[in-house]
Every structure is written in structure tokens, then in C-alpha cells.
């Protein structure tokens, strides 16, 4: 899934659909950042921030995703 595939869900009047979109958007961004960090020594660009900053961001993104998963269970939302 790509970010553009979440647009319809994000625009839904149903909060559960928007929640699902938010979850998948965060997962997509997390996976892309993790891939960037895995390939750190072979990137085709020079990152602006030090690797430690991106690692910290990845850590917080992982925690946010975990909170969304807990909330989905509590609210009966199937991800």
C-alpha cells in the first residue's frame, strides 16, 4: 500500500475509516524510514540530520503505531 491509496479512507466521514488511514500512513512512513536507515551507507542523497535523529524518530513512530494498535483493539477497529 502507498500513501495515495489511503486518501479515500482519510476523507471518509467515518472516524474508523480515518483511523485506519492514519494507521496505514504511519506504517508506510515507518517502513520507508526503516528502509532508508537499513541502506544508510548506500543512499543516493546526503541526509540532512545525523543518523541518530532518524533512529530516534523511528523509535517514536514505532511507539505511536503500537498505541494505535492498542486503541484499535479497544475500539473494535480491524486494521
ABEGO torsion letter per residue (X at the ends): XBAAAAAAAAABABAAAAAAAAAAAAAAAAAAAAAAAAAAAABABBBABBAAAAAAAAAAAAAAAAAAAAAAAAAGBBX
